[in-house]
Amino acid sequence: MNKTILILIVAALFAQNIAAQIAPDSLGNRIPDFSYCGYQASNVPIPELPVKIIVPLTTGDATALIQDAVDQVAQLPLDKNGFRGAILLR
């Protein structure tokens, strides 16, 4: 069987399955399928990373503080797993 045809068949079956899961009720309400929204489609636990910067709780807009922390961590070298570290928001 041609790979393209096989992919189309699998995609069609998947689409039918998804449509059946999110079919609306008699009032038109739907429950969206968010099962694949997590880290790596929710198939892998979120890794625990060392905290590199703590952004303290402040009054008012903390956008600049958070952006500065992101910029600083972005400059750190990657570890063996490809991560730079975490930012802890207090």
Secondary structure as the mmCIF struct_conf table of DSSP 4:
data_model
#
loop_
_struct_conf.conf_type_id
_struct_conf.id
_struct_conf.beg_label_comp_id
_struct_conf.beg_label_asym_id
_struct_conf.beg_label_seq_id
_struct_conf.end_label_comp_id
_struct_conf.end_label_asym_id
_struct_conf.end_label_seq_id
HELX_RH_AL_P HELX_RH_AL_P1 LYS A 3 GLN A 21
TURN_TY1_P TURN_TY1_P1 ILE A 22 ILE A 22
TURN_TY1_P TURN_TY1_P2 SER A 26 LEU A 27
BEND BEND1 GLY A 28 GLY A 28
TURN_TY1_P TURN_TY1_P3 SER A 35 TYR A 36
BEND BEND2 GLY A 38 GLY A 38
HELX_RH_3T_P HELX_RH_3T_P1 TYR A 39 SER A 42
TURN_TY1_P TURN_TY1_P4 ASN A 43 ASN A 43
BEND BEND3 VAL A 44 VAL A 44
HELX_LH_PP_P HELX_LH_PP_P1 PRO A 45 GLU A 48
STRN STRN1 VAL A 51 VAL A 55
BEND BEND4 THR A 59 GLY A 60
HELX_RH_AL_P HELX_RH_AL_P2 THR A 63 ALA A 74
TURN_TY1_P TURN_TY1_P5 GLN A 75 GLN A 75
BEND BEND5 LEU A 76 LEU A 76
HELX_LH_PP_P HELX_LH_PP_P2 PRO A 77 LEU A 78
TURN_TY1_P TURN_TY1_P6 LYS A 80 ASN A 81
BEND BEND6 GLY A 82 GLY A 82
STRN STRN2 ALA A 86 LEU A 89
#
